[in-house]
Structure formats: structure tokens, C-alpha cells
Amino acid sequence: MEKLNPRDVKILNSKKGLQALLSDESVSIQKAIKSVSYIKNLKRLQKELIKMHEEVIEKNQQVIVIFEGRDAAGKGGAIRRMTERINPRHFRIVALPKPTEEERTQWYFQRYINKFPQAGEIVFFDRSWYNRAVVEPVNGFCTEAEYNRFMSNVNDFERMITDSGIKLVKIYMSISKEEQAKRFEEIKSNPLKQWKITPVDEKAQELWDEYTKYKTVMFEKTHTDYAPWKIIKANKKTFARVNAIKYLLSRIPYDKNRNV
């Protein structure tokens, strides 16, 4: 058995440590230690999120956080960890369905603009206008002309957003093909999660290379100084969630010494 250092012993002797160790017969000591360490780290970061959010509210700031990534990459899970402790009256999570017939006749960005934050609010987009950069062309949901028009306009659109004073944070959750396949199987076998699988998801594995091609172009064309992309390795969910929160905190200035 691997020798434990004093810090590990302290973790295991805590209430959370004992719960992690005793809750599942298959959990090893090292897994229990990692689990408790993750929970403590997450709680610490969530306190920082509260500080940051309170400052956004007080200063009437507007913040947009975009989450993109392949299907089953963990976008929703990361958003939930970001938002579960902050003031629910001053944030929204937006996950738009496919456009209605009326929305199809509108300017492409319009239905996203309609969801932009008010003063003192953060809006989290679980997928965004970047559907047109990857998902839509891969699955034939837009024409080549529509795709090219979007790619020509999106940087100017985001320049207008940031020039208006809105803070824009773009996060891409990146997983491997093998990890995606594994997560799809887990979702399919869980009656409480089966609703998550869509026809688009069903084709994601066979269209993997097409997604990669369009994703690469997206990064090349839309990574700018005023609206950069942050790519987060997401094969390990806990690692990805922690790093997503750290990145958001790094992008929104706030007083780290304020009390919560």
C-alpha cells in the first residue's frame, strides 16, 4: 500500500474524506483523496466566483460566457458548477433550440442578441452563434454561402460586443474521440440521461473528422485579441470544470480581498 503523507491523512480523516471512502466499495484511498481535494478546490473557486459576480452586479457590468465543444464534452456540467453558488437573480443559462421558421428569416445573430445580459448580469451560452461555424455546416443545416457569410462577419460582430463594454469569454471543451464514445454509451445506459442523445449526437462519431476540420478553421479565423478562445482539455471532467472556472475568473477583474 502506498504510504500516505500527513496532508492525505488529514483529508481522509475529514467528514468528506470518510464519506468518499465509505460511499463506494470500489473507491480506492487515492481516489477518495482526489475526490475530496476536488470538492475543496471547487468550493474555494466558487467563493471566488461569488466575489466576482457581486462585483459584476455592483458595477452594472455585462458578461457573456460562451461554452462550445463536441457533444458530451461536459459543457453543461461546467456551467452548473459555475452557477450553483452565485446569485440566481443575476445570471441566465441560454441553450437555444433549433431556430423557428420566423427566426430563419431574421439576421442570424438576432436571436442571440435577444438573450444578451442586462446590466449586472452574466449570461452563459451552452452553445452559441458558433453553431454556424461547426455543427451547422457539418450536418448540412446551413448553405455554404451562409457559412461563409458568418465566418466573414463574426469577428466584426464580436468587436462590436466588446467595444460596447460587454465582456466576452469564449471557452471550448475538448475531448478525444474515444472519450466521446465512452460518454455516449454511459448516457444511453442511464435512463435519467437518455434524453440527452439527439440525432445529431448519433452521427457525431462518424463525422468526427468533419467536425475537426471545421473546428480547426474556427480557431484559426475567430481567435482574436479582443475575443480569444480558451481550449480546455475535458477528458477528465473534474479537471475541466476547475480550469474553466479559473479561466473565467482570470478574464473578469474583481477585488479578490472582498468578503463574501
Number of C-alpha atoms within 10 A of each C-alpha: 4 6 7 12 8 9 10 18 14 12 19 21 13 12 10 18 22 16 14 21 21 14 11 10 8 9 14 13 20 13 13 23 22 17 19 22 16 16 14 14 12 19 14 11 19 22 16 23 23 18 20 20 25 21 18 21 17 11 11 13 19 20 25 22 20 22 23 24 22 23 23 23 24 24 26 17 14 22 20 13 18 21 19 10 13 19 13 10 8 17 20 17 16 16 12 14 6 9 12 8 8 7 13 11 9 11 8 16 15 11 15 13 11 8 16 20 19 15 16 19 24 24 20 26 24 18 20 19 19 19 15 22 24 23 22 16 18 21 14 9 14 15 12 12 9 16 17 12 13 18 18 13 11 17 17 12 13 17 15 12 18 16 11 10 11 19 18 21 20 19 19 22 24 21 20 14 14 10 15 21 15 12 16 19 12 13 17 14 11 10 9 9 11 14 10 12 14 11 7 13 15 12 11 23 17 9 14 14 13 17 19 14 12 17 18 12 13 17 16 10 12 19 14 13 8 15 17 14 18 17 17 18 18 24 19 12 17 18 13 22 25 19 18 26 19 16 16 19 19 10 11 17 11 17 11 12 8 11 9 8
